Amino acid sequence: MQEYIVENYHDIKEFIQFIREYKPDVNEAEYRGRKVKLGKPMRGDVKKFKVYVKNPKGNVVKVNFGHGGTSAKKAGQKTMRIRKNNPKARKSFRARHNCDNPGPRHKARYWSKNSSIIFWIIDFFYLY
């Protein structure tokens, strides 16, 4: 990157345009030839939810998590509901999955533990 001298209003506008062009968007990346948002859980195709993240090597990977999803519906299976309002179910889930140690962001275990709030937000926007 080169040095940029700002002296007047025109230079400020030019500098802002320069920054917009050269600043990489940290929330977007390319996965298999298409642009995807990183770290944003969404409804999945293979499992109930999916999220795109970068692994330690720097590659963008798709993390599928949740039970069933559309593939389970097509097979005629029931998909599990998220029982976020049931304290016993939440406690059991957290104990069963060792939620005190969520693991790395590029694994499904991390997202299934830390996304009960995210599920609520997704469900809210899908319903309304």
Secondary structure as the mmCIF struct_conf table of DSSP 4:
data_model
#
loop_
_struct_conf.conf_type_id
_struct_conf.id
_struct_conf.beg_label_comp_id
_struct_conf.beg_label_asym_id
_struct_conf.beg_label_seq_id
_struct_conf.end_label_comp_id
_struct_conf.end_label_asym_id
_struct_conf.end_label_seq_id
BEND BEND1 ASN A 8 ASN A 8
HELX_RH_AL_P HELX_RH_AL_P1 TYR A 9 TYR A 22
BEND BEND2 LYS A 23 LYS A 23
TURN_TY1_P TURN_TY1_P1 VAL A 26 ASN A 27
STRN STRN1 GLU A 28 TYR A 31
TURN_TY1_P TURN_TY1_P2 ARG A 32 GLY A 33
STRN STRN2 ARG A 34 LYS A 37
STRN STRN3 LEU A 38 LEU A 38
TURN_TY1_P TURN_TY1_P3 GLY A 39 GLY A 39
STRN STRN4 MET A 42 ARG A 43
BEND BEND3 ASP A 45 LYS A 48
STRN STRN5 PHE A 49 LYS A 54
TURN_TY1_P TURN_TY1_P4 PRO A 56 LYS A 57
BEND BEND4 GLY A 58 GLY A 58
STRN STRN6 VAL A 60 PHE A 65
BEND BEND5 GLY A 66 HIS A 67
TURN_TY1_P TURN_TY1_P5 GLY A 69 GLY A 69
HELX_RH_AL_P HELX_RH_AL_P2 THR A 70 LYS A 74
TURN_TY1_P TURN_TY1_P6 ALA A 75 GLY A 76
HELX_LH_PP_P HELX_LH_PP_P1 GLN A 77 ARG A 81
TURN_TY1_P TURN_TY1_P7 LYS A 84 ASN A 85
HELX_RH_AL_P HELX_RH_AL_P3 PRO A 87 ARG A 96
TURN_TY1_P TURN_TY1_P8 HIS A 97 ASP A 100
BEND BEND6 ASN A 101 ASN A 101
TURN_TY1_P TURN_TY1_P9 ARG A 105 HIS A 106
BEND BEND7 LYS A 107 LYS A 107
HELX_RH_AL_P HELX_RH_AL_P4 ALA A 108 LYS A 113
BEND BEND8 ASN A 114 ASN A 114
HELX_RH_AL_P HELX_RH_AL_P5 SER A 116 LEU A 127
#
